[in-house]
Amino acid sequence: MLKKCISSLFAIILVATSLHFTTPTASALPPNIPSKSSALTKLNALTVKTEGTMTGYSRDLFPHWSGQGNGCDTRQVVLKRDADSYVGDCPVTSGSWYSYYDGITFTSPSDLDIDHVVPLAEAWRSGANSWTTTKRQSFANDLTGPQLIAVSASSNRSKGDQDPSTWQPTRTGARCAYAKMWVETKSRWGLSLQSTEKTALQTAINACVY
């Protein structure tokens, strides 16, 4: 009887171990993602107001993928940072990337977009319309905060310029970090938010473990 129990336990361990190694894990996330408590504090400090219009908006007012030295631009830096492994320097020619938003692994950088967590158009409607082009360029190439992340092109394009009240990652396990990244970015850059956006962010962050 004891031998049979030990055999059963061993079989369970083998299955669990197998699952551990076959379940994809997320690669590096952007830096400076706040804790749950810090994110809630920062969220409550943000100005809530009616969203502005798109009048005068152009992506060209947010110069992006700036040179970062050694022949690299911002896109290439994020591709290298977020890769599980990669080949080539600048440009990166291949590798392995786990798309955090939808849980799909890719090997070609052409299948990836660098998502602006807070979209450029959303930033424009939330206060960036009054910034200088230099400040908008810094925002669009922000490597020090959690504003840029390599994800599948399909997830980035389905998101467009929506805020968390109308779009969140399809992978539910990504929604906590996504909300915290959004709040940190808006806090760092002094952007406002609308009431529906705040409600969606509160719900997502309250569901976080930490």
C-alpha positions, 0 to 999 in steps of 0.5 A: 500500500505504501509503495503504491502511494509513493508511486502515485505521488511520484507520478503527480510530481512528474506531471506537475514538473512537466506542466511547469516546463511547458507553460510559457512564462513572461519575459522582462517587463518594463522598469519601475512598475509600482506596487499595488498600494503605490499604484492606488495612491498614484491613481487617486492623485491623478486629475479626473477631467473630461477628455480633450479632443483630437484637434491638431493631433498627429503622430509626427508631433511625438517623434519616436524610435529615436537613436539610443547610441551604438546604432540602436533606436528605441524600438531595438532597445526594447526588443533586446530588453524584452526578449528571452533570447535574441540574435543580432544587435541592431537590428535584432534579426530573430529571437524569442519573445513572449507577448505579455498581453496575449500569451503568445511566443514569437521568434521574428521581430517583424511580428512584434510592435512596441506598444506605448502603454499610454497611447500617443493619441490618449496622451494628447487628449490627456494633456500632451497637446500643450507640451513642446515637441521635445517633451512629446519626443521624450514621452514617446521614447521613455525607456526609464518608466513602464511606458514601452513594451514589446507585444504582438502586433495584433494585440497592439493594433486591436488596442489602438488608442483606447484606454482601460475602460474599453480595452485591456489585455486578452490574457487576464493575468496581464491586466494587473501589471498593465493597469499599474503601468498605465497609472505610473505613466500618467503619474510620471508625465502629469496626464489626466484621466476620465472617470470611466478610465479611473474606475476600470483602473481601480478594478484592475489594480484592486484585483492585484495580489501585490 
